Amino acid sequence: MFEEEDNSGKMSDGYNTKNIALRVQKKLLGKMSSKKIAKMFIDDTSARLLDNVYRLAKEYSNNNKKIAEKVMKDIIKTVIKVGILYHNEQFTSDEISLADKFKRKFHTVCMTVVSFYEVDFSYDRNFLITALNECRAMLKELVQPHLTEKSLGRIDNVFNFFTDQELLEALFRSDGDHRARLGVIVEDLNKLLDSDVL
């Protein structure tokens, strides 16, 4: 005779298929390379954007491939893990509200980056760093009940990189070395904003 199962997939003896499937997905994610993950889950424009963010990170870190790869790996793993949690309905209604708030804030940050690039003398470092740190806090609050300290460290690594004052100054200076790379990134940001991906 089969064990009875409730609507959550949990058996009367405590076995829960959904939780096991979620753990397996997270485990597989940890074993996959960032490139493979990106190809499976990310559209062409997002992939091109991430490729250029990688190039920017590598150029800014004096061609340190290890630093650039770590930042990209941490971005991709975080995005995919949040997607897995969402897809598997692991977030409470309060967490879904927080996720929506994060999405709106991140959308605003992306629009701000575009604006700072396109409008001369509009760059405000403190505003951008504050907005990015607000995104960091919301994202960590969202995933903290679900992910490990290592995953929270990945989030910090990403935001520490992009809130670096020297990086931001180098990006938004009109004569900066990374201006052309930022232009390509902004072009893809605009496409993703227009198509409501971001």
N, C-alpha and C positions, 0 to 999 in steps of 0.2 A: 504494500500500500504506500502511496506517495504521501509525503508530508504536506500539510496545508500551507498555503502561501498567502500572505496579505498583499495589498496593492503595492507596497514598496518593494516587493521581491524578497522580503525577509521570511524565512521559514520559521516554523514554530520552535525549532531547536536553536535559533539564533543565527543560523547561516544566512548571509545576505549576499546574493549574487551581484547586486549593483555595487556594493562596496568593494567586492573583490575585483570586479571589472574596472572600477576607478583606480584601484591600486595598481593593477596590471598596466593600464594606460599610462599612469605616471611613471612606472618602472621602465616601460618601453621608451617613453620620451627621454628618460635619462640616458639611455643607451644609444640613441640616434644622434647623428651629426646634425649640426645646425643647418647645413645645406639641404640635407634630405628633408628635414622638418619644413624648411621654408618652401621647398618645391611642392610638398603635399598640401599645405594649408594656406599659402599666401598667393594672392593674385599678382599679375605681372607688374603692375604699377607699384604695388607695395614692395615686391621683391627688388625692383630697380631702386626704389627709395632706400631700402635697407642696404643694398650694394653701395650706394653713394654715401650713406652714413658710415659704413665700414671704411670706405676709402678716406673719408674725412677724419675718422678716428685714427687711422693709420698715418695719414699725413701729419696730423696734429701731434701725434706721439713720436715724431721723428722716425717714421717708418717702422715702428714697433708693432709687428704683426700680432704678437702675443696679446698685447693690450687691446688692440682693435678686435681680435677674434673673441676675447673674453667679453667685451661689451656687447657684441652682436649675439653671442651665444646666450648671454643673460637676458637680452631683450626677447629673443625668440622663445626661449624656454618659459619665460614669465607669461608672454602673450598666449602661448599654447596651453600652459597649465590653467590659466584663468578660463580659457575657452573650454577646456575639458571639464572644469568645475561647473561652468555655466550649462554646458550641454547635458551634463549628468544631474542637473537640478540640485546641486549641492548648496546653493545659496539660499538663505532665508529671505523673506520678503524685505526685511530691513537691509540686508546685504545687497539685494537687487536695487533698492533705492540708492544705496551708496554707490553701486556700480554705475548707475545712471548719472549720478552727480559727478563721479570721476570722468565719465565719458564727456559730459558737457564741459568740464574744466579742461580736459585734454584738448578738446575741440577748440576752445578759446586760446589755449597755448599755441596750437598749430596756426590759428589765424593771426595771432600776435607775431609769431616768427615770420610769417608771410608779410605782414604789414611792416615790420621793422626792416625787412629786406627791401621792400618795394618803395617805401616812403623815406626819403633822405632825412636824416637827423631826428628820426622818431624813436630810435633805440633807447630803451630804458632798462638797464641791466638789473636793477633792484626789483623792478616789476616782474621781469621774466623769471628771475631766481625765486622770488616769492611764489609765483604761480606754479613753477615746477615743483617746489617743495610741498605745496598744498596737494598737488597730484600724488607725490610720493607718499604723503601721510594717508591719503584716502586709499590708495592702492594697498598699502601695507595693512591698514585696518581691515580692508575687505578680505585679504587672503590669509591673514594671521591665524584665524581659527582652522584653516584647512591645509596650510603648507608648512614646511619645516623652517627652522632658523636659517638654513642654507639658502632657501628660496628667498627669504626676506633680505638676506645679504646680497643676493643677485639684484634685487630691486635697488638697494642702496648703491651698489656699484654703478648701475646705469645712471641713476640720478646724480650721483657724485660726479660722474664724468661730464654730464650735460649742464650741471650748475657751476662748473669750474669757471671762475671769473675770467681767467686768461683766455680760455677757449672762446667764451662768448665775445670778448673784446676782439679777438682775432677774426671771428666770424662776421661781426657786424660793422667792422671798420671798412669804410668804402674803398680803401686801398689795401685791405688785408689780403694775405696770401691765400685764404680759403674762400674768398668772395665768389669765384667762379663755381666752386663745388657747391656752395650754399645756393647759388642760383638754380642749379640742376635739382637740388633737393626741394627747393621752393616750388619749382615747376610741378614736381610729382605731388607735393603737399596740396597744391591747388587742385589737381585732378582728383585726389582722394577726398578733399573737402567738398568739391562740386558733386561727386558721386555719393556723398554721405557715408563714405567708409570711415572717415575720421570725424 
